[in-house]
Amino acid sequence: MPRGTPADVEVAVAAAQRAFDSWRKVSAATQAEMLHEVARKIRGHQEELIRLLTFGRRTPLIITPSWPATSGAG
């Protein structure tokens, strides 16, 4: 059940716009480096993230799809 208010949405949209305004000034090569670093950090915490996402969805871990072990990224 969503708990956000219209004011929360306005704040989030404004923050996203500010972030995009900054992000678009960053070179594509730097954006790629930054996104690869995010991916490395996600992979480094994969088991913890699986547990947190499973708990958040109230889904038994045994039926939660396994995290992709490999991908083309990275």
Secondary structure as GFF3:
##gff-version 3
##sequence-region A 1 74
A	DSSP	alpha_helix	6	23	.	.	.	ID=ss1
A	DSSP	alpha_helix	28	44	.	.	.	ID=ss2
A	DSSP	alpha_helix	46	57	.	.	.	ID=ss3
A	DSSP	three_ten_helix	61	63	.	.	.	ID=ss4
###
